[in-house]
Amino acid sequence: MAARYIRKGFTKDATETKEFYKAIGKSLYELRNKSFPIKSELIKSIGSICTPKMTGSKVKTVVTYNFDDLIEREFDDRSMDTHSIYNSTEICSNEELPIYHVHGFLPQDETMYEGLDRSTLVFSEEGYHQIYLDSYHWSNLVQLNNLKDNTCIMIGLSMTDPNLRRLLEISSGTEERSKHYAFLRRISDENFCYKKSDKGNRVKALRNVDGAKEFLNTHHVLNEEIMDELGVTIIWYEDHDELPGLLTRIKNG
């Protein structure tokens, strides 16, 4: 809603809307925290798990909800044959790993890609509504086909997106067991029940710590059961830094 508000304040016609999207892309790359390397350990681990072995590739497709081209850069450095798909007209060959940008694509170097103006950018409210209401929108079909035909590992998603949950509900209708996996961050007892005082000491944030711990346990169990209904098994972690190691364990079997 905030994005729609800003867009409306700065644009009056389609030409200005394109300029607005260019401004988003510029901010995406220039306003990042440059004290961190542009290639995170997580991006590297995703690249590693997608890299084909001698017996072939175990990853058939990458579906991303991000606008950036960081995953493309990682794959390029690994000399992988990939194809970025961000509209209904892009087609890749059997030798290429498709990277579907189902919420739009804003690469840093736009000259490397064609047809970016035909990409539906799901940044403001109206873009989301367009995809949510059009069941046959190409991005919905891509997600649904992958959810029905493949085992998906979901990384960096909150799993609260209504459209994704709708597609999971549809795809899980004929499945007898969960076949997808989602990494979700567990709320730790420490973060939920305690806080630091002004002096830096650890103090209780809640009076009934035992009751809070029992609530958290119930909360996590209920989330597991809810996601199981959608055909997804949760893999819990407590710190984002754990993710690269978990992906490496999956790659190594």
C-alpha positions as CSV (number, residue, x, y, z in Angstrom):
1,M,0.0,0.0,0.0
2,A,2.9,2.4,0.8
3,A,4.5,1.6,-2.6
4,R,1.2,2.4,-4.4
5,Y,1.0,5.7,-2.4
6,I,4.5,6.7,-3.5
7,R,4.0,5.7,-7.1
8,K,0.8,7.7,-7.3
9,G,2.5,10.7,-5.9
10,F,5.3,10.6,-8.4
11,T,3.7,9.3,-11.6
12,K,0.8,10.5,-13.8
13,D,1.2,8.3,-16.9
14,A,2.9,5.1,-18.2
15,T,6.2,6.9,-19.1
16,E,6.6,8.1,-15.6
17,T,5.8,4.7,-14.2
18,K,8.7,3.3,-16.1
19,E,10.9,6.0,-14.6
20,F,9.5,5.0,-11.2
21,Y,10.6,1.4,-11.7
22,K,14.0,2.5,-12.8
23,A,14.3,4.5,-9.6
24,I,13.4,1.3,-7.6
25,G,16.1,-0.6,-9.4
26,K,18.7,2.1,-8.8
27,S,17.8,2.2,-5.1
28,L,17.9,-1.6,-4.9
29,Y,21.6,-1.7,-5.8
30,E,22.9,1.6,-4.6
31,L,21.3,1.8,-1.2
32,R,22.4,-1.6,0.0
33,N,24.6,-2.0,3.1
34,K,28.0,-2.0,1.4
35,S,29.8,-3.2,4.5
36,F,28.5,-6.7,3.5
37,P,29.8,-8.5,0.4
38,I,27.3,-8.5,-2.5
39,K,27.7,-12.3,-2.5
40,S,26.4,-13.6,0.7
41,E,27.2,-17.1,2.0
42,L,23.6,-18.0,1.3
43,I,23.8,-17.0,-2.3
44,K,27.0,-19.0,-2.7
45,S,25.3,-22.1,-1.1
46,I,22.3,-21.8,-3.4
47,G,24.7,-21.6,-6.3
48,S,26.5,-24.7,-5.0
49,I,23.4,-26.8,-4.6
50,C,22.2,-25.8,-8.1
51,T,25.6,-26.6,-9.8
52,P,25.3,-29.8,-11.9
53,K,27.3,-32.8,-10.9
54,M,28.8,-35.5,-13.2
55,T,25.5,-37.3,-13.1
56,G,23.5,-34.2,-14.0
57,S,21.7,-31.5,-12.2
58,K,19.4,-32.3,-9.3
59,V,17.8,-28.9,-9.4
60,K,15.4,-28.4,-12.3
61,T,14.2,-24.9,-11.7
62,V,14.8,-21.8,-9.6
63,V,11.8,-19.7,-8.8
64,T,12.6,-16.4,-7.1
65,Y,10.3,-13.6,-5.8
66,N,13.3,-11.2,-5.7
67,F,13.8,-8.4,-8.2
68,D,17.6,-8.5,-8.1
69,D,20.0,-10.4,-10.3
70,L,22.3,-11.7,-7.5
71,I,21.5,-15.3,-8.3
72,E,22.3,-14.8,-12.0
73,R,25.7,-13.3,-11.1
74,E,26.5,-16.3,-8.9
75,F,25.5,-18.7,-11.6
76,D,27.5,-16.8,-14.2
77,D,30.6,-17.0,-12.0
78,R,30.1,-20.8,-11.9
79,S,29.8,-20.8,-15.8
80,M,26.4,-22.3,-15.6
81,D,24.0,-22.2,-18.5
82,T,20.9,-20.4,-17.2
83,H,18.0,-18.4,-18.6
84,S,16.2,-15.6,-16.7
85,I,12.4,-15.7,-17.4
86,Y,10.4,-12.7,-16.3
87,N,7.5,-12.7,-18.8
88,S,5.3,-15.1,-20.7
89,T,7.3,-14.9,-23.9
90,E,10.7,-16.0,-22.6
91,I,11.6,-19.6,-23.4
92,C,14.7,-21.6,-22.4
93,S,16.3,-24.6,-23.9
94,N,16.7,-28.0,-22.2
95,E,20.4,-27.3,-21.5
96,E,19.6,-24.2,-19.5
97,L,18.5,-23.9,-15.9
98,P,15.4,-21.6,-15.9
99,I,15.4,-18.8,-13.3
100,Y,11.8,-17.6,-13.0
101,H,11.3,-14.0,-11.6
102,V,7.6,-14.4,-10.9
103,H,7.3,-11.0,-9.2
104,G,9.3,-9.1,-11.8
105,F,12.9,-8.5,-12.6
106,L,15.1,-5.4,-12.1
107,P,18.7,-6.4,-13.2
108,Q,21.5,-3.9,-12.5
109,D,22.5,-3.9,-16.2
110,E,19.2,-3.7,-18.1
111,T,21.1,-3.8,-21.5
112,M,21.8,-7.5,-20.9
113,Y,18.1,-8.4,-21.1
114,E,15.2,-7.8,-23.5
115,G,11.5,-7.3,-22.8
116,L,11.9,-6.1,-19.3
117,D,9.0,-3.7,-19.8
118,R,6.7,-6.7,-20.2
119,S,7.5,-7.9,-16.7
120,T,4.8,-7.5,-14.1
121,L,6.6,-5.9,-11.1
122,V,4.9,-7.0,-7.9
123,F,6.1,-4.1,-5.8
124,S,3.0,-2.0,-5.2
125,E,-0.5,-3.2,-4.4
126,E,-2.0,-3.2,-7.9
127,G,0.8,-5.4,-9.2
128,Y,0.0,-8.0,-6.6
129,H,-3.8,-7.8,-7.3
130,Q,-3.1,-8.4,-11.0
131,I,-1.4,-11.7,-10.3
132,Y,-3.7,-12.7,-7.5
133,L,-6.9,-12.2,-9.5
134,D,-5.6,-13.7,-12.8
135,S,-5.5,-17.5,-12.2
136,Y,-3.9,-18.0,-15.6
137,H,-1.2,-15.4,-15.3
138,W,2.0,-17.0,-16.5
139,S,3.7,-16.5,-13.0
140,N,0.9,-18.4,-11.3
141,L,1.1,-21.3,-13.8
142,V,4.9,-21.5,-13.4
143,Q,4.5,-21.7,-9.6
144,L,1.7,-24.2,-9.8
145,N,3.4,-26.5,-12.3
146,N,6.6,-26.6,-10.1
147,L,4.6,-27.2,-7.0
148,K,2.7,-30.1,-8.6
149,D,5.6,-31.7,-10.5
150,N,8.6,-31.2,-8.3
151,T,9.8,-31.3,-4.7
152,C,10.4,-27.6,-3.8
153,I,12.8,-26.2,-1.2
154,M,11.7,-22.8,0.0
155,I,14.3,-20.4,1.3
156,G,13.8,-16.9,2.7
157,L,10.0,-17.0,2.5
158,S,7.7,-16.2,5.5
159,M,5.0,-18.6,4.0
160,T,2.3,-16.0,4.7
161,D,1.8,-14.8,1.1
162,P,-1.9,-15.5,0.4
163,N,-1.3,-16.2,-3.3
164,L,1.5,-18.7,-2.6
165,R,-0.7,-20.4,0.1
166,R,-3.5,-20.6,-2.4
167,L,-1.3,-22.3,-5.0
168,L,0.0,-24.7,-2.4
169,E,-3.6,-25.5,-1.4
170,I,-4.4,-26.3,-5.0
171,S,-1.3,-28.4,-5.6
172,S,-1.6,-30.4,-2.4
173,G,-5.1,-31.5,-3.1
174,T,-4.1,-34.8,-4.8
175,E,-1.0,-35.5,-2.6
176,E,-1.2,-38.0,0.2
177,R,1.9,-36.6,2.0
178,S,3.9,-33.4,2.2
179,K,6.6,-33.3,-0.5
180,H,7.8,-29.7,-0.1
181,Y,10.2,-28.2,2.5
182,A,10.3,-24.6,3.9
183,F,13.1,-23.2,6.0
184,L,11.5,-21.1,8.7
185,R,13.0,-19.2,11.6
186,R,12.0,-20.6,15.0
187,I,11.2,-18.0,17.7
188,S,13.7,-18.9,20.4
189,D,12.8,-18.8,24.1
190,E,15.7,-16.4,24.7
191,N,14.4,-13.8,22.3
192,F,10.8,-14.2,23.3
193,C,11.1,-14.3,27.1
194,Y,14.1,-12.1,27.8
195,K,15.5,-8.7,26.9
196,K,18.4,-6.5,27.8
197,S,18.1,-3.8,30.4
198,D,19.5,-0.3,29.9
199,K,22.6,-1.6,31.7
200,G,23.0,-4.5,29.3
201,N,21.8,-7.1,31.7
202,R,19.5,-10.0,30.7
203,V,16.1,-9.6,32.3
204,K,12.7,-11.2,31.9
205,A,10.4,-9.6,29.3
206,L,7.5,-11.6,30.5
207,R,6.3,-12.5,34.0
208,N,5.3,-16.1,33.3
209,V,8.4,-17.5,31.4
210,D,7.3,-21.1,31.7
211,G,3.9,-20.3,30.3
212,A,5.5,-18.3,27.4
213,K,7.7,-21.3,26.6
214,E,4.7,-23.6,26.6
215,F,2.9,-21.1,24.2
216,L,5.9,-21.1,21.9
217,N,6.0,-24.8,21.7
218,T,2.3,-24.9,20.9
219,H,2.8,-22.2,18.3
220,H,5.5,-24.1,16.5
221,V,3.6,-27.3,16.5
222,L,0.4,-25.6,15.1
223,N,2.5,-24.0,12.4
224,E,3.9,-27.4,11.5
225,E,0.4,-28.9,11.3
226,I,-0.9,-26.0,9.2
227,M,1.9,-26.2,6.7
228,D,1.5,-29.9,6.5
229,E,-2.1,-29.3,5.3
230,L,-0.5,-27.3,2.5
231,G,1.9,-30.0,1.6
232,V,5.0,-28.4,3.2
233,T,7.3,-29.8,5.9
234,I,9.0,-27.1,8.0
235,I,12.7,-27.2,8.6
236,W,13.3,-25.0,11.7
237,Y,16.4,-22.9,12.3
238,E,17.1,-20.1,14.8
239,D,19.8,-18.0,13.2
240,H,20.0,-17.0,9.5
241,D,23.7,-17.9,9.5
242,E,22.6,-21.5,9.8
243,L,21.1,-21.7,6.3
244,P,24.2,-22.1,4.2
245,G,25.3,-25.0,6.3
246,L,21.9,-26.6,6.1
247,L,21.9,-26.3,2.3
248,T,25.3,-27.9,2.2
249,R,24.0,-30.8,4.2
250,I,21.2,-31.3,1.7
251,K,23.6,-31.1,-1.2
252,N,25.8,-33.8,0.4
253,G,22.8,-36.0,1.1
